[in-house]
Amino acid sequence: MNQPSPAGKGKLRQLATIDPGHFHAALFQREMLPGIAARTFIYAPYGRDLAAHIQRIAQFNSRSVNPTCWTAEIHAGGDFWEEFKASPQGQIAVLSGNNRGKIRRIHELVGMGYHVLADKPWIIEPEDLPELRAVLDLAAHQRVVAYDAMTQRFEITCLLQRELVQTPEVFGSLQPGAGPAVTMESVHYLLKEVAGVPSLRPPWFFDVGQQGEGLADVGTHLVDLVQWTLFPGQAIDPARDLQVTGSEHWPTRLSLAQFQKVTGDAAFPSFLSAAIRDGGLDYYANQSVDYRLKGVPVRLVVRWDFQAGPGARDSEFAAFRGTLAAVEVRQGREQNHQAEVYVVPNNPASQGRILAGVQSKLEALRGIYPGLACAVEAEAIRLVIPPGLRVAHEAHFGLLVQRFLDYVDDPTRLPAWERDCMLAKYSTTTQGVGLARRRLPGPRN
């Protein structure tokens, strides 16, 4: 098999974007990148996904403030993947789109010697877990970086929640008991509008065999945050440290009119036939999972509704419960849909002592996160986060890409625990999906 063109010492590396089907693929190029050439390569089938990707890059190039200067050599057609393998270009491959078969494509790229930055999820089916393990082993052998795009690790509220959970004077230790010590819920909406115009999703998004069920897709972020928050820098052995104890899934039902509105297509495609019932689509995007991670009971819930009600938006809730206090991230109407961090003492009488612990921790963090403060609000202590520390979702990708490129420059910088934690993460999501299907079979197109 042909190998990618070598970059050479001091030579700029080039990006090859493969089948971009999600706007995250374009966000990797939101800014010009150090050490990356302006000329890039795109390999994709003809269609709406490719056109949307090209348009997004053009918008980055034409914006009035800090425009980019990307150029692209486009290879489009049904045989794009074979064409790429026959004459590979670049040294870094970017993948973000349809998830069916993604792990096999990553496997081939790593075998060809590419560094790979791939959006989540890498796998959506339980039977793909052995290939994920093989890919990570091959990447280590090839001395290339295969990196999962866990952007939530760069969200300031997640970073601060992690810091406080790791502060015994504030959190104590993990709360024992029958109930979950960690609870997370993520709520999303299928219909998004910009200036009153629906932001269209590709029809394949509604095929769980191509996009993945809710836990397999966006749930990867939640599972990753649990591991990353509770056990920073520690390897997790899925066989020893993980037990999935329960899981359920249920559909969001879409009428044909709703499907038309959110995709722009006039009819349900044939590949969704197994999910069509009484003229509507059963989209199995909702799921809950209960599991134990190194003995810690965890409960996660992922929900996709069709459209937000008045004043509602995508939201997340995350609670880590300790023996002294719970550390929570709330993002609801009371927070004006902006994520906020709260410390909730278990005993109101201990609030003063815990407040002192929070203030001491924030003082220690001010060199990293300047301007942090806190305020007492009824039963909770809320962190006051300066606007300058809040980074929009799109900008998280820039931070992610910078870290990825640091690893590309020196693959030995990639922490060893990342491999085991990635296996544990996808063991959790795929086992949860498999258990839910056994309890209530859903369509598999």
Secondary structure as UniProt FT lines:
FT   TURN            9..10
FT   STRAND          15..18
FT   HELIX           24..27
FT   TURN            28..29
FT   TURN            34..35
FT   STRAND          39..44
FT   HELIX           48..62
FT   STRAND          71..76
FT   TURN            78..79
FT   HELIX           80..86
FT   STRAND          92..95
FT   TURN            100..101
FT   HELIX           102..111
FT   TURN            112..113
FT   STRAND          115..118
FT   HELIX           126..128
FT   HELIX           129..142
FT   STRAND          146..148
FT   HELIX           151..154
FT   HELIX           156..165
FT   HELIX           168..171
FT   STRAND          182..189
FT   STRAND          193..194
FT   TURN            195..196
FT   STRAND          197..198
FT   HELIX           203..206
FT   TURN            208..211
FT   TURN            214..218
FT   HELIX           219..230
FT   TURN            232..233
FT   HELIX           238..241
FT   STRAND          242..254
FT   HELIX           256..263
FT   HELIX           270..275
FT   STRAND          276..277
FT   TURN            278..279
FT   STRAND          280..293
FT   TURN            294..295
FT   STRAND          296..305
FT   TURN            310..311
FT   STRAND          315..322
FT   STRAND          325..330
FT   HELIX           333..335
FT   TURN            336..337
FT   STRAND          340..345
FT   HELIX           348..350
FT   HELIX           351..365
FT   TURN            366..368
FT   TURN            370..371
FT   STRAND          373..377
FT   TURN            378..379
FT   STRAND          380..384
FT   HELIX           387..389
FT   HELIX           393..409
FT   HELIX           411..413
FT   HELIX           417..439
//
